[in-house]
Amino acid sequence: MPNAQLAARKPRTNISADDHIADMVVKARTAMGRYAAEIADHGQARIDEAVTALAWSIYKPQNARRLAEIAVHVTGIGAVESKVVKNRRKTFGTLRDLLRVKSTGIIEEIPAQGIVKYAKPVGVVGALTPSTNPSATPVNKAMMAVKGGNAIIIAPPPSAWEATRPAVEGMRTELARIGMPADLVQILPNPVTREATTRLMELVDLVVVTGSQANVRGAYKSGKPAIGVGLGNAPVIIDASADLADAAHKIMLSKTFDHATSCSSENAVVIVGEVYEAGIAALEKEGGYLATTTEKKRIVERLWQNGKLNRAVIAQGPQALIDAFELGAKAKGCKFVMVPEKGIGEAYPLSGEKLSLVLTVYRARDFAHAKRIVRDILEYQGKGHSCGIHTKHLEHARELARDIDVVRVLVNQAHTFGNGGGFDNGLPFTLSMGCGTWQGNSICDNLNWRCFINVTHLVTTIPEDKPSEDALFGAYWAKYGK
């Protein structure tokens, strides 16, 4: 049985007797063996029960709220109500995607090519998760891993361990409730050290990283197959033809969700000059406060400390920013802060990711200029991730997709809600977004269940498909000679 053979496979590294990380990997492989037997007896239905159990552990209303409250309490970032929505919406969407696909046995047949594809597990997955989503991301990754027949070990950052632990405990409890091995999902013990995380990456079969770029680079150096995702810094264009009220409303909803912890949150809005004043007015009507030149200086000085984002300011509510930046009386009651900028690059930190309710605003002469601003912003930070446009001219959106090196271009959407999959777009639901080789990532897609399977190709013969030399070289010979 291939699944059982994979589950029984021993770690390929030398193990000391007191190596607790290795013990966890052994437990994961044992759990995979039991899981493989369940799959052999009951097929896809049993996998889907396990995935649904993981989803229910966080989707259940009281659990979604409890985990959201714990996450904010432990990490000090984000908003409880937003995290409740995230815990439920992302889980629901991911479950929808997963229950619609087959992930064991024959998953695809292509008779014309004589190909039959069989899905098999990748093995034990080591998943590094971020402090911004200490509950939702571990569950999201666990659902995808278990869908592929795998076990998973979660490695949260030390600052978020107390928030991730109850999410993992909830998944384990729900698995046990349906007769599945709880050790399909484990968490590194506290305290989570760099040494423990490195050891985990050395022993597992696949490493999947959402979080700091240092962790992503570490995963790629681990010697194991690794999937890392990139830094966000999404710029969005408000085109001259945009429905300004609709664009402003969507930008507000997206920017303020979970106090801008999402890597997909709009970090810059580029407004075409023809509608600049009207666009600013529309954003102000939605709760945006336009900072003065003096306030801009304070924002830059206090949002960054020693060249790094100030943890005391990021992902905080609007009143906290008003106080930290000493904004004027007109800022009272605002939902987010807009800061005009002209420059891009290291000397202009507002052109980079901010993880806060600070939205940089650029004025473009026309669409061509707006496109150049977007390109330059992404060249500085966030290349490969995403950008967006609010427009009635789809040709502008197509031009943006053609000319800008990103994996996703969202059209007339709230970026935070659409980038990781939406019920009104076709992207897979996820909390981890690959940025392609543009940002040193191994995937140019939303992380999804296909990242967690190996595929065996059964290959049979077909009628010979061998064209003549003239069919292949004829045009070349005619133009250049033999």
FENHUZI-V232036 format. One line per field, one symbol per residue. psi: psi as a letter, one per 20 degrees, with the letter a starting at -180 (. if undefined). A space follows every 10 residues. Layout:
psi = ???
This chain:
psi = ogghgghipq qjqppqhknh ghhghghghg hhghghhggh hibhhhghgg ghggghhhhp ghgggghggg gggghjqapg hghggghggh ggggggghii qpjqboiqpn hhikpppppq qhbppoopqr hhmigggggg hgggghhjjr rqppnrqhij gihhghgghg ggghghhjjq phjhprqqqp qorhgggggg hhhrhppppp bqhghghhgh iiiqpqoqrr pqlpqpporh jqnggggggh gggghipkkk hqiipphqpo pphhjgghgg ghhhhjjppo qrgghgghgg hhhppkjqpo iihqkrrhhh ggghilqrhi ipjrhrppoq qhrpahimhi iaqilrkpop pqpqhagghg hhggghghhg pjphfrrrpo qinhhhghhg hhipnrhpop olqoghhhhk prijrjqqpr jpoqjaihkk qiqlrpprhi ikqqppopor qrppmorrgh hgigggghhi r.
